Amino acid sequence: MPQEASAITTTTSTIDLFPPLVYEEDLTPDCGIEIDDVCKDIRDAVKGWGSDKAKLISSLGSTTPEDRLKISLRYNELFDKRLKDVIQKETSGDFGTGMKYLSLNPIQAECAMIKDACKGIGSNATILYSILCGRSTKDMNLLKKTYYKTYTKDLTSLLSSELSGDNWKLTSACLQASEEPYDPDYHTMEKAEEDAEMLWKKGQGKWFGTDEKAIFKIIVLAPTNYLAMVNLAYAEKYGYTLLKAMEKQLSGNGRKATLFHLKAKLKPYEAMAELIKSACAGIGTDELLLTTCIIRYQDVLGQVNFAHEDLFGKSIQDRIRSECSGNYKALLLALVNKVCPEMI
């Protein structure tokens, strides 16, 4: 049996990425004087001719996702202006894109990321599958609801016109937000062996072609620790982990999305670390992907950084310093250091 088949998560469901306060959908959370101070610092930074970028970085770059939920509400209450409008007027480039996302609450920020990933000819498939695959049921339901409320467009309808092939089949399944709650009386090893056999029959063991919809249904419905049981059963019987099997069976963006989905459920922090690394691979940096990763994963960057150092021998901060520059670099470093301070 491959060793990596047993080195997997023991959680019962896919991790939530939004901060707990988000799920309460409270439009009047208790903000406190600290949030008011941040709002005033931002207001002071954009006064007059031009803006004080260093002050903007120290203000918004030193926040957490929960802070930004409160700031986006409180700024409008204090100054009768939407923070997003203020930030977009005062900033530009990759720095401006990051600041725009930080001016929104965490769910609205992800909706804006999806919208940006769909701009122009063709879509940014990596950003879309990194946001939409391997998500918890709570996250996905809130994301779909907020996207429609913000842009009056159904997220499923949008993505059906942006994606195709296996990538769309998997994303469509993920959009159903149908991960089953773990039930030890139902999610047994016997059932895991049955699902492992079904995955084989619909994939590598199928005489002609692959039944992707049947495969995606199993891996999307499965709670994380049950998917780990299926992975173990598959590896013991067929000599491959599910990751290796899907790598052999699929191709293109559909394969990339499926591998990310499986890792996001089985080894979430490794999946995030590898995504950050991929944003910096090759010639040039995918700044939009890097920005979305740092902002979306900020609450768990401590765990992600451990995985990143273990996999690649360097910290996320080291990677940012080697790939970015100027205010953009300073902003990303501030966000990472807020939750994962560097050892001096």
N, C-alpha and C positions, 0 to 999 in steps of 0.2 A: 504494500500500500504506500503511495506517495506520502512523504512526511508532512507536506503542507496541507494534506486533507484534514489533519487533526489540529493544526495550528489556527483555529478559527474562533469567532466570537461565541460567547455563551449567553448573550442577551436574548430576550424573548421576542423583541420587536425591533424594527429599524429605528435608529436613533433620530430624535427630533432635533432639527437644526435651529428652529426659532426659539427665542428665550421664552420661559414660561408665561410671562406677563402678556405676550402676544395673543395667546390662546384665550385669554379672558375677554378680548375685544373691548376693553374699557377705554372710552374716549376721554375720560377725566382721571387718569391715574395720579397718585400722589407724587408730585415731582420734587418738591423740596428746594431749598435755596441753592443747592449745588447746580441743579439744572438751570435755574434762573441765571446764575452767574455765567454758565457756558453760553446761554443765549445772548447775554449782554456782551460777552467777549466777541462773539461772532458779529454782532451788530457794530461794535467798535472797529472790528477788523475791516469792515466793508464801507466805513464812513469816508466821505471825501473822494478825492481823485485816486482811482486805482484801489487796490485792496492789499492788506497786510497778509501775505501768504503764510509767513511764519506763524502769525497769530491764528490764522485759520487752521493750520496744521496742529498747533498746540491745543486748540479748542475742540475740533471734531476728531482729530487723530487720537486724542486721549480718551475717547468714549468707547463704551461697549454697545452691543446691539440693543440692550434694554434702555441704556441711556438715550440712544438715538430715537427710539420710539417716543420717549417723553419729550425730547428736544423738538422733534418735528411738530408735536402738538403745542408745546408751550411757546415756541417762537411766534407762531401765528397769534396766540392769545396776547402776548406781550406787545407785539409791534404791528399787528394787523397785516402781516405779509407772510406769504408762504416761503419757508426757508429754501425750498427747491428753486423758486424763481430768483431769489437773492443770489444763491450760489451759482446758478447757471449764468447770470449776468456778469459775475465777477471772476469766473475761472474758465479755463479752456484746456484743450489737449487731454492727454492721459490723466493729468492731475485733475482737470475739471470733471472728467468722467467719474473718477473715484469720489470726488467731493459731491457730485450729484447724487450718487448712490448713498453716501453718508448723510445727506440731507433728508432722506426718506426713512420711514420706519422699515424694519427688516423685510416685511412681506412686500411692501410697495417697491422696495429696492430690487427684490428678485423679479418682480413683474417688469420693472424698467429694464433689467438685464435681459429678460426674454425678448422684450420689444426691440432692444438694441441688436440682439443676436439675429433678428429677423429683418433687419434693415438691408436695403440694396438688393442686388441680384444674388440669389442664393442665401442660405442662412449659415450661421456659425454652428455647425452640428455639435461640436464639442461642448460649447457653453450650454446648448439646449439639453443634451443628454446628461450633463453634469448637474443640472438643476432639476430635471424631471425624472431621472431614473434613480432607483435606490432611495426613495423618499418615504418617510413615514406617512401613514394614513392621515394623521392630523395635519401635517405640513401640506400635503397635496390638496386636501379639501379647502384649507384656508387660502392656498395659493390660487386655486381656480376661482374661488369666490371673490378674492381681492382683484384679480385680473379683470374679471367682468365688471366689477364695480368701478374700477379705475378707467378702463378703456372702452366699456360697453361692447366688448367683443368676447365671444366664448373662446376659451383657450384651446379647447379641442378642435374647434373649427379653424382657428388660426394655424395650428400645427399640422393639421391634415393637408394644408396647402403648402407648407414649408418642408415637410419631410416625406420620405418615400421608402419603399422596400421594407427590409427587416427593421431599419431604424424606426420607421413609423409604426410598424406592428408592435414593437416593444414599447415605444412611447405611449401608444394608444392603450395598451394594457396597464401601464403605470398610471395613466391619467384616471383610471377607474378607482384609484385609491382603495384597493380591495384586499390588502394584506390581511390574512386571517389572524384573529387573536390566538395566541398559543394555548392549546388545550392538550395536556399530557395524556388524556384518555383517547384523544383523536389522533394527535400527531405522534404516533408510536414508531418504533424502529421498523415494525412490520410494514406500516404504510410508507415509510421512507424507502424501504427496499422496493415496494411496488412502484413508487414514483421514479426511483432511479431506473428501474427497468423500462418504464414508460418513456423517460427521457432518451434512453438508448434506442428504443424502437422508433421514436419519432426523429432521431438524429443520426448518430453514427451507425446504428443498426438497420436503418431504413434502406431498402434495396435501391430506391431511386428518389433523389431529392430529399428535402428536409421539411418537416411540418413545424415551421417556426412558431405558429400561433399556439400549438399545443405545448411546445417547450416554454414559451414565454408565460403562458398561463400558470404553469407549475412554479416557475421561479419568482413570479410576481406575487402569487397568492401565499407562498410559503413564509411564515414568520422566520426570523433570522436563525434561531437555534434549531428549528426544524429543517431549514435549508442546509444547515451544517450537517445534520443527520443524513439528509439525502446525498450530500456531497461525499460523506464518508462511505455510505452504501455503494455509491457509484464507483468510487475509487477502489473499494475492496473487490467489486465484481468485475470491473472492466479495465482496471489498471490506470485510469486517468481521473484527475479531479474534474469537476464541472468546468472550471476555468480552462483547462487544457482541451477538454472536449469541445467547448464552444469556440475556442481559438482555431481548432482544426475544421469545425463544421461551417462557420460563418465567415463573412468577408466584409470589407469596407466599413462604413460607419455603423452598420448594424452589428458587426462584431465588436467594434470599440465600445458601443453603447452597452452591449450585453455583458462584456467583461467588466465594465465599470459598475453596472448594476449588481452583478454578483459580488464584486469586491466591496462595494458600498454596504452590502448586507453582511458579508462574512468577515471582512477586514476593513472596516470603514476608515480608520486613520491612515492605513497604508494607501487606500484608494485616493484619499485626499492629498497625501504627500506626493504620490505619483502624478496626480493631476497638476500640482504646482510645478513639479519638475518638467512635465511635458510642455507647460506654457513657456519654458525657458530653453527648450531643446532646439537644436539646429541653428540656422542662421537667423538672427533676430529673435525678438521676444514677442509672444502674443500678449500684449499688454492688457487687452480686454479680458482675456481668460485669467491672467494673473490677478488682476484687480478683483474680479468676481470671486475668485477663490479666497483671497485674503479677507475680504469683507464678509462673505457668506460663512466661512469657517472660523471666524474670529473666536467665538466662544469655546471652540475645541482645539485651538491652535497649540495649546500646551501638549496635548496628546499627539497631534499631527506632527509637531516638531520633533518629538522623540522618534516617531516612525521615520521621518525624513532623515534625521541624523543616522539612524540605524541602517536605512536603505542606501543612502548616498554619501555618508561621511561628512556632511556639512549641515549647518543650521539653515532654516528658512531665511533668517536675517542675512547670512552669508550669500545666499543665492540672490536675494534682492539687491544687495550691494554690488554684486558682480554684473547684474543685468539691467539695472535702472539708474537714473540720474536725477539730479535737481529736486524740485519740490515733489515730484512724483515718488522718487525714492524715499524722501523724508516722510511722506505721508504713509506709505506702506510700512516702513520701519516703525513708525509711531503706533500703528494699529497692532502690529505683532508684539511689540514690546509692552503694550498695555496689559496683555494677558500672559505673555511669555517673556519676561525680562531676561536680557542677556547677562551672563556671568561676567563680572568685571575683574 
